[in-house]
């Protein structure tokens, strides 16, 4: 019986590895080269866009300035007056660099789904569907070793590529976040495209596809299931994200004015978590409690019945929550990825027993 191992080269010949890693690399060399080209192209685009944007900001002297600040480097400006050069610089910055920033983030958010569909799902489904796995299984290679070798190389490549793109996009976003304060940092763009959260989504989607391929043993159904499952995971993470940490509550004065709260708190925080009015005993009355009220009179009567006062509250996540929430979401994704990897190993080990029992 032949073996799959390392063939010793002849004297003076160039060493050539013949093993499972070599076999996996040969099988997926086209996909690996294509992925390398995509990563290099997107990385070059991000570097180019950031360099151009930062150069424009420095040339026009608007570093550290933002729409919510009515001054720039100690000089009061009108950011919305047509004749003000600073306002014109901000408008050009928004028109030229905002859309590329958001579209690149959306591309990176779609990347995990593409990894799961086109790399993870066919990884085992195609071999099981065509029966080519039996050739390897007849060699002196266990099924578990075959599975681990099949998983290891693509996993390392997709994780490394995603890490590079996430790091570069984070670098770009950090340079743009001051000027684009209206883009909340907790929304899908930029949150799911930056930091460890973006990196952890790639192995999770990869293992979702691999597990679907093992279970379904058909390439196209596995790809369809992977696409739906990955989209569901990303939707679920978005719904869970506001609850990863307890939001901060800011309260207005008796007239409903938040003047005592620094304006920087509002414009550097992720808002929209919750808002409403306070009752006399300090209890929170969410605004959506009276969402079915008709007209201003109906709204006022609903609030009066609820015991609401003029004092308002708003729940938000300050900027200091960004990195803790990044690591929390990354931890959830990595834990799910490890569980799926363990499931794949368990499933491939279980298959011979199931076949014999049949």
C-alpha positions in Angstrom: 0.0 0.0 0.0 1.4 3.4 -1.0 1.8 6.2 1.5 1.4 10.0 1.4 4.5 11.4 3.0 7.8 13.1 2.2 9.8 11.7 -0.7 13.5 12.1 -0.2 15.1 13.8 -3.2 17.9 12.3 -5.2 21.5 13.6 -4.5 21.9 17.0 -6.1 18.1 17.3 -6.9 16.0 20.1 -5.6 14.0 19.1 -2.5 10.3 18.7 -3.2 7.7 18.1 -0.5 5.1 15.5 -1.1 2.6 15.5 1.7 -0.9 16.6 2.7 0.0 20.2 2.9 1.5 20.1 -0.6 -1.6 18.2 -1.8 -4.0 20.9 -0.4 -1.8 23.7 -1.8 -1.9 22.0 -5.2 -5.6 21.5 -5.1 -6.4 25.1 -4.1 -3.5 27.0 -5.7 -5.8 28.9 -8.1 -8.0 30.1 -5.3 -4.9 31.0 -3.2 -3.4 33.1 -6.0 -6.7 34.7 -6.7 -7.1 35.6 -3.0 -3.6 37.0 -2.9 -4.4 39.3 -5.8 -7.6 40.5 -4.3 -6.0 41.2 -0.9 -3.1 43.1 -2.6 -5.5 45.1 -4.8 -7.8 46.1 -1.9 -4.8 46.9 0.3 -3.3 49.1 -2.3 -6.6 50.9 -2.8 -7.0 51.6 0.9 -3.5 52.9 1.2 -4.0 55.1 -1.8 -7.3 56.5 -0.6 -6.1 57.2 2.9 -2.9 58.9 1.7 -5.0 61.1 -0.6 -7.5 61.9 2.2 -4.9 62.7 4.8 -3.0 64.9 2.3 -6.1 66.8 1.5 -6.9 67.3 5.2 -3.4 68.6 6.0 -3.2 70.8 2.9 -6.5 72.6 3.9 -5.7 72.8 7.6 -8.7 70.9 8.9 -7.0 68.3 11.0 -8.9 67.8 14.2 -11.9 69.8 12.9 -15.4 68.4 12.7 -18.9 69.6 11.8 -19.9 69.7 15.4 -17.1 72.1 16.3 -17.8 75.7 15.5 -14.1 76.5 15.6 -11.0 75.1 13.9 -7.6 75.5 15.6 -8.9 78.3 17.7 -10.6 80.2 14.9 -14.3 80.4 14.8 -15.7 79.4 11.4 -19.1 78.8 9.8 -18.9 75.3 8.4 -22.1 75.7 6.5 -21.5 79.1 4.8 -20.8 78.9 1.1 -18.2 81.6 1.3 -16.2 80.0 4.1 -13.2 78.1 2.8 -13.3 75.7 5.6 -16.9 74.8 4.8 -15.9 74.3 1.2 -13.1 72.0 2.3 -15.4 69.9 4.4 -17.9 69.6 1.5 -15.2 68.5 -0.9 -13.9 66.0 1.7 -17.3 64.6 2.2 -18.1 64.4 -1.5 -14.7 62.8 -2.5 -13.8 60.4 0.4 -17.0 59.5 2.3 -18.4 57.1 -0.4 -15.2 55.2 -1.0 -14.7 54.8 2.8 -18.2 53.4 3.2 -18.2 51.2 0.1 -14.8 49.7 1.1 -16.2 48.9 4.5 -19.2 47.2 2.9 -16.9 45.1 0.8 -15.0 44.0 3.9 -18.3 43.1 5.6 -19.2 40.9 2.6 -15.8 39.3 2.6 -16.6 36.7 5.4 -19.6 35.5 3.4 -17.5 35.2 0.3 -14.9 33.2 2.2 -17.6 30.9 3.6 -19.4 30.4 0.3 -16.4 30.0 -2.2 -13.7 28.6 0.1 -15.3 26.9 3.1 -18.4 25.3 1.5 -16.6 23.6 -1.5 -13.7 22.5 0.6 -15.2 19.1 1.6 -18.5 19.2 -0.4 -16.8 19.0 -3.8 -14.5 16.1 -2.7 -17.4 14.2 -1.1 -19.6 14.8 -4.1 -17.1 13.7 -6.7 -15.6 10.9 -4.6 -12.0 12.0 -4.8 -11.7 11.8 -1.0 -11.6 8.1 -1.3 -8.2 8.2 -3.0 -6.6 9.9 0.0 -8.5 7.7 2.5 -7.0 4.5 0.9 -3.5 5.8 1.7 -1.9 5.6 5.2 -3.6 8.9 6.2 -6.3 9.0 8.8 -9.5 10.8 8.1 -8.9 13.2 11.0 -5.5 14.1 9.7 -6.9 14.6 6.2 -9.6 16.9 7.6 -7.1 19.0 9.7 -4.7 19.4 6.7 -7.6 20.5 4.5 -8.7 23.0 7.1 -5.3 24.4 8.2 -3.9 25.9 5.1 -7.0 27.8 3.8 -7.8 28.9 7.4 -4.3 30.4 7.8 -4.5 32.1 4.5 -8.0 33.7 4.9 -7.3 34.8 8.5 -4.0 36.4 7.5 -5.6 38.1 4.5 -8.5 39.4 6.5 -6.2 40.6 9.2 -4.2 42.7 6.8 -7.3 44.3 5.3 -8.9 44.9 8.6 -5.7 46.5 10.0 -5.5 48.8 6.9 -9.1 49.8 7.0 -8.9 50.5 10.8 -5.9 52.7 10.0 -8.0 54.5 7.3 -11.1 54.9 9.6 -9.1 56.3 12.5 -7.9 59.1 10.2 -11.4 59.8 9.0 -13.5 59.4 12.1 -13.1 63.0 13.3 -14.3 64.5 10.0 -17.2 62.0 9.6 -18.7 62.1 13.1 -22.2 61.4 11.7 -21.1 57.8 10.9 -21.7 56.0 14.2 -18.8 53.7 15.2 -21.2 51.0 16.4 -23.0 50.5 13.1 -22.0 47.7 10.7 -19.6 50.1 8.9 -17.2 50.6 10.4 -17.5 48.2 13.3 -17.7 44.9 11.4 -14.9 46.0 9.0 -12.4 47.1 11.6 -10.4 45.6 14.5 -10.5 42.0 15.8 -14.2 41.8 15.2 -13.6 41.8 11.4 -10.8 39.3 11.6 -12.8 36.8 13.8 -15.7 36.8 11.3 -13.5 35.2 8.6 -12.7 31.9 10.4 -16.2 31.6 11.6 -17.7 31.9 8.1 -15.0 29.5 6.9 -16.0 26.9 9.4 -19.7 27.4 8.7 -19.0 26.6 5.1 -16.8 23.6 5.9 -19.4 22.2 8.3 -22.2 22.7 5.7 -20.1 20.9 3.1 -19.5 17.9 5.4 -23.2 17.6 6.3 -24.7 18.2 2.9 -22.0 16.6 0.7 -23.2 18.7 -2.2 -21.4 21.8 -3.3 -24.2 24.1 -4.4 -26.6 23.4 -1.5 -23.7 23.9 0.9 -22.9 27.2 -0.6 -26.5 28.4 -0.4 -26.7 27.3 3.3 -23.4 29.0 4.1 -24.6 32.2 2.6 -27.8 32.3 4.6 -26.1 31.2 7.8 -23.3 33.8 7.5 -25.8 36.5 6.8 -27.8 35.4 9.8 -24.7 35.4 12.0 -23.9 38.9 11.0 -27.4 40.1 11.6 -27.5 38.4 15.0 -24.2 40.0 16.0 -25.5 43.4 15.0 -28.6 42.9 17.1 -26.5 41.7 20.0 -23.9 44.4 19.8 -25.7 47.2 21.8 -26.1 44.8 24.7 -22.4 43.7 24.9 -21.8 46.4 27.5 -24.1 48.5 29.7 -24.7 51.8 27.9 -24.1 55.1 29.6 -27.2 57.2 30.4 -27.1 61.0 30.2 -30.0 63.0 31.7 -31.2 66.4 30.9 -32.2 69.2 33.3 -35.7 69.9 34.4 -36.4 71.8 31.1 -35.3 68.9 28.9 -31.9 70.6 28.0 -28.7 68.5 27.8 -26.6 71.6 28.0 -24.7 70.4 31.0 -23.5 67.3 29.0 -20.3 68.1 27.0 -21.1 68.1 23.3 -18.1 65.9 22.6 -20.0 63.1 24.5 -22.8 63.1 21.9 -20.6 63.4 18.9 -18.0 60.8 19.8 -20.5 58.2 21.1 -22.7 55.6 19.5 -26.2 56.9 20.0 -29.6 55.6 19.4 -29.5 52.8 22.0 -32.4 54.1 23.9 -34.1 57.4 24.9 -37.2 58.7 26.6 -38.4 60.6 29.6 -38.0 60.2 33.4 -40.8 59.7 35.8 -40.9 61.6 39.1 -39.5 58.6 40.9 -36.6 58.4 38.3 -38.0 55.5 36.4 -37.3 55.4 32.6 -40.2 55.8 30.2 -39.0 54.8 26.7 -40.1 57.0 23.9 -41.6 54.1 21.9 -44.1 53.5 24.7 -46.2 56.2 23.1 -45.3 55.4 19.5 -48.9 54.5 18.7 -50.2 57.9 19.9 -51.9 60.0 17.2 -50.9 63.7 17.0 -49.2 65.9 19.6 -52.3 65.8 21.9 -52.3 62.0 21.9 -48.5 62.0 22.6 -48.9 64.4 25.5 -51.8 62.4 27.0 -49.8 59.2 26.8 -46.8 60.7 28.5 -49.0 62.2 31.2 -50.6 58.8 31.9 -47.2 57.3 32.2 -46.1 59.9 34.8 -43.4 61.4 32.6 -41.7 64.7 33.5 -39.9 67.2 31.3 -36.6 65.5 32.1 -35.3 63.4 29.3 -32.6 60.7 29.1 -30.5 59.1 26.4 -28.6 55.8 26.4 -25.4 55.7 24.4 -22.1 53.9 24.2 -19.1 56.3 24.7 -16.0 56.0 22.5 -14.3 54.1 25.4 -16.6 51.1 24.7 -15.3 50.6 21.2 -12.3 48.3 21.9 -13.9 46.3 24.7 -16.9 45.6 22.4 -14.6 44.7 19.5 -12.9 42.0 21.6 -16.2 40.7 23.0 -17.6 40.2 19.6 -14.3 38.7 18.4 -14.4 36.3 21.3 -18.0 35.2 20.5 -17.0 34.5 16.8 -13.8 32.6 17.7 -15.7 30.5 20.3 -18.3 29.6 17.7 -15.5 28.9 15.1 -13.7 26.5 17.6 -17.0 24.7 18.3 -17.6 24.2 14.5 -14.1 23.0 14.1 -14.6 20.4 16.9 -17.9 19.4 15.2 -16.1 18.8 11.9 -13.5 16.6 13.6 -16.2 14.7 15.5 -18.3 14.2 12.4 -15.4 12.8 10.3 -14.5 10.4 13.1 -18.1 9.3 13.5 -18.6 8.5 9.8 -16.9 5.1 9.7 -19.0 3.9 12.7 -22.1 5.1 11.1 -21.2 3.3 7.8 -20.5 0.1 9.6 -23.7 0.2 11.6 -25.6 0.7 8.4 
